[in-house]
Amino acid sequence: MNNQTNPQQIAIAGAGLLGRLLAWRLRLLGHDITLFEAGKLQPANNTFRAAAFTAAGMIAPLSEAVVSDANVYRMGQFALQCWPEWLKDLPRNTTELFFAKGSLLVAHPQDESELQQFESELNFVVPECRNYQWLSSSDIQNLEPDLSPQFMRGLLLQEEGHLHNREFLQQLGDELIRLGVKVRENNPVETEAQAIYTTAGVEKFDLVIDCRGLGAKTQLKKLRGVRGETLHVETSEIRLHRPVRLMHPRYQLYVVPKPNNRFIIGATQIESEDRSPVTLQSSLELGSALYTLSPAFAEARIIEMDTNLRPAFMDNLPKIFCNPGLIVANGLFRHGYLLAPAVVEQILAEVTQNQRMLFPDLLQTSISG
Ligand SMILES: Cc1cc2nc3c(=O)[nH]c(=O)nc-3n(C[C@H](O)[C@H](O)[C@H](O)COP(=O)(O)OP(=O)(O)OC[C@H]3O[C@@H](n4cnc5c(N)ncnc54)[C@H](O)[C@@H]3O)c2cc1C
């Protein structure tokens, strides 16, 4: 831990992705951290479960720039450098948590125009980007021999990565306790400048950082939840080395390899705050996309279906509201793992009063949300 000359008593509300990362990085700087979580640090079910646990853990600046903007690409590039550096601070061997093997886009022969459209949009949003490569059928088979041979062309996006996010969140939870972060589970709170309101009363701190994701809707009226559904399957018949996206005129679905022969297939994106279980239609779409990628997935066992809500503002971009005694960070939408490093580093600059303006676009003056 660094010796911070002026350690502060900091409360963090929410132990999802942002809250956990901030607790870690601030503790390593020597601050005294109390982390309040409405649910459990290692959640067993869907009640109060962070979107971070449902996420697929893709770090995909190129794919996401196409559906957002060039800032997302730049922050995502920062994330690809930041994750491997941060992971070195975890005590266990972390090399198996983060992978920088790119991601692969494929389309049925009749939908190949989707790949061309993707390339045109990418060149429009990020004209300087050259880190992708067209692949032939044999290139695809060389990279991912277990994929169906039907794909004639593909795109390899070299500048993308993925993280085994559930394993990371679990390891980080253990590490926070080891570092002496005071974790207060089953503790839903409200926040105010220098104050945390629990069911037992008010507690005072030098600084409060609100990272409650959709739980902050009580204060951020413009925050909304965007429903996402995933399937988790297990099979030893198939090996994938990187995330694969199936480009289709009606939907884009992906499969991400996970430890122990598991794969996540995701994700739907529905403008609804309904957290109820995965619908039959979504499970059919997700399942058939998977089967298309390789018929060998037919024998995979479905081990989990998951639903959660992505916290988002109207422009689907993250925001940091800085006021004396209170910082609120939210709106990571479908870009949590992609954009959290930029958000965290900007907040660290605010807390340490470092004048560095890493990502000034993230900063907002009004907390109206
Ligand atoms: C289906 C799906 C797939 C996704 N895939 C990806 C992906 O591949 N790559 C990527 O970059 N992003 C992905 N995301 C997005 C990512 O999960 C989110 O952007 C990210 O988790 C948001 O982080 P957060 O910390 O703001 O919120 P969360 O991770 O939701 O954490 C909020 C925490 O606050 C707690 N909380 C709520 N209310 C209170 C309260 N009153 N008091 C105390 N604690 C409270 C919650 O219990 C939770 O633990 C995906 C999301 C979904 C739903």
PDBQT file of the ligand as one rigid body, heavy atoms in Angstrom, charges set to zero:
ROOT
HETATM    1  C1  LIG A 401     -26.447  -8.896 -19.819  1.00  0.00    +0.000 C 
HETATM    2  C2  LIG A 401     -25.318  -7.923 -19.592  1.00  0.00    +0.000 A 
HETATM    3  C3  LIG A 401     -24.110  -8.104 -20.262  1.00  0.00    +0.000 A 
HETATM    4  C4  LIG A 401     -23.063  -7.187 -20.083  1.00  0.00    +0.000 A 
HETATM    5  N1  LIG A 401     -21.880  -7.428 -20.721  1.00  0.00    +0.000 NA
HETATM    6  C5  LIG A 401     -20.870  -6.545 -20.607  1.00  0.00    +0.000 A 
HETATM    7  C6  LIG A 401     -19.635  -6.779 -21.267  1.00  0.00    +0.000 A 
HETATM    8  O1  LIG A 401     -19.429  -7.811 -21.910  1.00  0.00    +0.000 OA
HETATM    9  N2  LIG A 401     -18.666  -5.833 -21.163  1.00  0.00    +0.000 N 
HETATM   10  C7  LIG A 401     -18.831  -4.688 -20.435  1.00  0.00    +0.000 A 
HETATM   11  O2  LIG A 401     -17.920  -3.851 -20.423  1.00  0.00    +0.000 OA
HETATM   12  N3  LIG A 401     -19.984  -4.457 -19.758  1.00  0.00    +0.000 NA
HETATM   13  C8  LIG A 401     -21.002  -5.352 -19.825  1.00  0.00    +0.000 A 
HETATM   14  N4  LIG A 401     -22.169  -5.148 -19.141  1.00  0.00    +0.000 N 
HETATM   15  C9  LIG A 401     -22.337  -3.887 -18.392  1.00  0.00    +0.000 C 
HETATM   16  C10 LIG A 401     -21.795  -3.917 -16.957  1.00  0.00    +0.000 C 
HETATM   17  O3  LIG A 401     -22.261  -5.051 -16.280  1.00  0.00    +0.000 OA
HETATM   18  C11 LIG A 401     -22.274  -2.657 -16.217  1.00  0.00    +0.000 C 
HETATM   19  O4  LIG A 401     -21.974  -1.517 -16.992  1.00  0.00    +0.000 OA
HETATM   20  C12 LIG A 401     -21.564  -2.502 -14.869  1.00  0.00    +0.000 C 
HETATM   21  O5  LIG A 401     -21.777  -3.643 -14.079  1.00  0.00    +0.000 OA
HETATM   22  C13 LIG A 401     -22.059  -1.268 -14.114  1.00  0.00    +0.000 C 
HETATM   23  O6  LIG A 401     -21.286  -1.155 -12.957  1.00  0.00    +0.000 OA
HETATM   24  P1  LIG A 401     -21.812  -0.414 -11.663  1.00  0.00    +0.000 P 
HETATM   25  O7  LIG A 401     -20.797  -0.637 -10.598  1.00  0.00    +0.000 OA
HETATM   26  O8  LIG A 401     -22.213   0.983 -12.004  1.00  0.00    +0.000 OA
HETATM   27  O9  LIG A 401     -23.188  -1.172 -11.290  1.00  0.00    +0.000 OA
HETATM   28  P2  LIG A 401     -23.380  -2.652 -10.774  1.00  0.00    +0.000 P 
HETATM   29  O10 LIG A 401     -22.319  -3.534 -11.297  1.00  0.00    +0.000 OA
HETATM   30  O11 LIG A 401     -24.802  -3.008 -11.057  1.00  0.00    +0.000 OA
HETATM   31  O12 LIG A 401     -23.208  -2.535  -9.183  1.00  0.00    +0.000 OA
HETATM   32  C14 LIG A 401     -24.090  -1.772  -8.369  1.00  0.00    +0.000 C 
HETATM   33  C15 LIG A 401     -24.002  -2.326  -6.946  1.00  0.00    +0.000 C 
HETATM   34  O13 LIG A 401     -24.697  -1.441  -6.062  1.00  0.00    +0.000 OA
HETATM   35  C16 LIG A 401     -25.463  -2.211  -5.145  1.00  0.00    +0.000 C 
HETATM   36  N5  LIG A 401     -26.563  -1.364  -4.644  1.00  0.00    +0.000 N 
HETATM   37  C17 LIG A 401     -27.711  -0.996  -5.273  1.00  0.00    +0.000 A 
HETATM   38  N6  LIG A 401     -28.452  -0.225  -4.475  1.00  0.00    +0.000 NA
HETATM   39  C18 LIG A 401     -27.768  -0.072  -3.324  1.00  0.00    +0.000 A 
HETATM   40  C19 LIG A 401     -28.012   0.624  -2.109  1.00  0.00    +0.000 A 
HETATM   41  N7  LIG A 401     -29.121   1.356  -1.911  1.00  0.00    +0.000 N 
HETATM   42  N8  LIG A 401     -27.075   0.560  -1.111  1.00  0.00    +0.000 NA
HETATM   43  C20 LIG A 401     -25.935  -0.179  -1.264  1.00  0.00    +0.000 A 
HETATM   44  N9  LIG A 401     -25.662  -0.883  -2.403  1.00  0.00    +0.000 NA
HETATM   45  C21 LIG A 401     -26.556  -0.807  -3.409  1.00  0.00    +0.000 A 
HETATM   46  C22 LIG A 401     -25.942  -3.383  -5.973  1.00  0.00    +0.000 C 
HETATM   47  O14 LIG A 401     -26.366  -4.467  -5.161  1.00  0.00    +0.000 OA
HETATM   48  C23 LIG A 401     -24.688  -3.692  -6.794  1.00  0.00    +0.000 C 
HETATM   49  O15 LIG A 401     -23.834  -4.576  -6.093  1.00  0.00    +0.000 OA
HETATM   50  C24 LIG A 401     -23.221  -6.060 -19.234  1.00  0.00    +0.000 A 
HETATM   51  C25 LIG A 401     -24.418  -5.907 -18.532  1.00  0.00    +0.000 A 
HETATM   52  C26 LIG A 401     -25.450  -6.830 -18.684  1.00  0.00    +0.000 A 
HETATM   53  C27 LIG A 401     -26.715  -6.664 -17.892  1.00  0.00    +0.000 C 
ENDROOT
TORSDOF 0
